Amino acid sequence: MTLDGLLERHGGWLESSPDEGPVISSRVRFARNLYDTTFPGWASEEVRDRVWNQVVLAFDKVGNNTGFLRWRMDELKPLERELLFERHLISAELAERKTGSGLFVSEDECRAVMVNEEDHIRLQSLQPGLNLQKALGEAEALDDNLEQTLSYAFSSKLGYLTACPSNLGTGMRASVMLHLPGLCLTEEIKPVINAVSKIGLAVRGMWGEGSEAAGHMFQISNQITLGKTEVEIISHLDQIVLEVIEHEKNARLRLMEKQEIRVHDHIGRAYGILAHAAMINSNEALDLLSGLRLGIDLGLMPEIGRRDIDQLLIQIQPAHLQRSAGTALSAEERDIKRAQYIRGFLDGRQDDGR
């Protein structure tokens, strides 16, 4: 399958899941480095190329890794790298790297391996809904497969050695992406974020570190990687996420009990603007689509599915719009194209409901 073939579909992590509420997806990521090899940030092009070739060899030797697509960053156009970033398959940092850097990704996009980002290897499992245990299992299986051929840098005292000291130990970052409009609309989100931060977890926006929480989307992840096992980290994160979900559900109940008209107005305005706007930027679109997703969760918009909205959140991003148009677009042209795309989607759902 080519990159175009991959992009024709949506990722498996956006499929329906048993937990269809505030949770969008779960991710487990491992940072690994090769033994006696300079970290990517300090390595020469020759060393980075050698690392890439070693990872290629590891994938080719292990039969369980068949079906992975692979690309080197220096073989991709800037727009193609941005597309992979928008699909949560690579980081912004890897998108900027070239020589020796690349990506392996399963056809369902649920497993991916970045090569020569901050670390030699960043492998991840991305699953729909609250499914950290499955994400951990798949990440561990992929990690074990690669380790059959590769020798990792490991210390009996510090665990896996990583470019950033904050990843020492397990080298694992686990995260859950949540949609929390109830807490945002009741202005209770800040106390929740503060409470979560005090117990060793980080709260970030939709695109991870450094991003804002557009569309009421938040990622909650572990910060401690040293001194605890992977299972302990996952268990703690799972427990806290369940508590945040309960807070979100209670906030929604209070909104419907005390401010039902406000909720209906919020959702109705979101739909009205999205259904009729001639141009709309990314942040406004995300905020309004958040309103529609809330309406779906509350049973007010049965003709639209949650996963439809989750897929829209990806399809209206700048690189995806330009790929759809088949040409580079200015910011204003993207805003026009985005509005057209959303209007077409909503018109189609109205037709389906008739």
Order of alpha helices (4+ residues) and beta strands (2+ residues): alpha-beta-alpha-beta-alpha-alpha-beta-beta-beta-alpha-beta-beta-beta-alpha-alpha-beta-beta-alpha-alpha-alpha-alpha-alpha-alpha
